[in-house]
Amino acid sequence: MLLRHAAVADAAVVPVPDPVGLWAPKAYVVPTADHPAGPGTAQGILERVRAQLPPEKWVRVIEFVPSLPRTTSGKVRRAELRERVAGGVEHRIDVREPHGG
């Protein structure tokens, strides 16, 4: 899904704890050369996700990184991403729907 966006050269999504103690999808995104990392790019990616996935699968946080950690066989090291302390440029946009009640 994310890899189909024109601004995304590479991406991986992992669950991370959110402020209320639940899990939220976080995307680590390697931007393409012609789409700089920034709030506008993050918003465009999130709008596409919202248009094509149900709300429970929406990415809640995007962190732009220069590359993704990979094994020697080319698989993304998701465990390393889950443990990573945000060291890239993070653009957090909360896309949760407000709860009625």
C-alpha positions in Angstrom: 0.0 0.0 0.0 2.6 2.6 1.1 5.0 1.5 -1.7 2.5 2.6 -4.3 2.7 6.2 -3.2 4.9 8.4 -5.5 6.7 9.8 -2.5 7.7 6.4 -1.0 10.9 4.7 -2.2 10.7 2.1 0.6 8.6 1.5 3.7 7.9 -0.8 6.6 5.1 -0.7 9.2 5.5 -1.9 12.8 3.3 -1.7 15.9 4.3 0.8 18.5 2.7 1.6 21.9 0.6 4.8 21.7 -0.1 7.3 24.6 -3.2 5.5 25.8 -1.5 2.1 26.2 -2.7 0.5 22.9 -0.8 -0.4 19.8 -0.7 1.9 16.8 0.8 1.3 13.3 4.0 3.3 12.7 5.5 3.6 9.2 9.2 4.0 8.6 9.4 5.6 5.2 12.3 6.2 2.9 11.2 9.2 0.7 12.0 9.3 -3.0 14.6 11.9 -4.2 11.9 14.2 -5.7 9.7 14.2 -2.6 11.4 15.7 0.5 10.6 14.4 4.0 8.2 16.8 5.6 4.7 17.4 7.0 3.2 17.8 3.5 4.6 14.6 2.3 3.5 12.8 5.4 0.0 14.2 5.0 -0.2 13.0 1.4 0.8 9.5 2.4 -1.7 9.4 5.3 -4.6 10.7 3.0 -3.9 7.8 0.7 -3.9 5.3 3.5 -7.2 6.7 4.9 -8.8 6.5 1.4 -7.8 2.8 0.9 -7.8 1.1 4.3 -10.2 0.7 7.2 -9.6 3.0 10.2 -8.1 0.2 12.4 -5.3 -0.2 9.8 -4.5 3.5 9.4 -0.9 4.4 10.0 -0.8 6.8 13.0 2.8 7.9 12.8 5.3 8.3 10.0 9.0 8.6 10.5 11.2 9.4 7.5 14.5 7.5 7.5 17.4 7.4 5.0 17.2 3.6 4.8 15.6 0.5 6.4 17.6 -2.0 8.3 17.7 -5.3 6.3 19.1 -8.8 6.8 21.7 -10.2 4.4 18.8 -11.8 2.4 17.1 -8.4 2.0 14.2 -8.8 4.5 13.4 -5.8 6.7 14.5 -6.1 10.3 11.2 -5.2 11.9 12.4 -6.0 15.5 15.1 -3.4 15.0 12.5 -0.9 13.9 10.3 -1.6 17.0 13.3 -1.0 19.3 14.6 2.1 17.5 14.5 5.3 19.4 13.2 8.0 17.0 16.4 9.2 15.4 15.0 10.4 12.1 12.7 13.2 11.2 9.3 12.3 12.6 6.1 13.8 11.4 3.3 12.6 13.7 -0.2 13.2 12.4 -3.0 11.8 14.6 -5.6 10.3 12.3 -7.8 8.6 14.9 -11.5 9.4 14.7 -12.9 11.0 17.9 -15.1 8.7 20.0 -18.7 9.7 20.4 -20.5 9.3 23.7 
